[in-house]
Amino acid sequence: MAKKITTKKPLTGNKRSHALNATKMVQKPNLQKKTIDGKKVIISAREAKKIK
């Protein structure tokens, strides 16, 4: 099992139509499974890019 080491959480808010109707929406972070030093971890794509 990969260990989650990132602290990123989903962003929540409202989608707005042209008529200003509000519906709830969620933007999930881009989490990836990577192997670092022989250990499987779950990190965001931005963090993986920095490590690389």
Secondary structure, DSSP 8 states (H G I E B T S, - for coil): --EE------EEEEEE-TT--EEEEEE---EEEEEETTEEEEEEHHHHHHH-
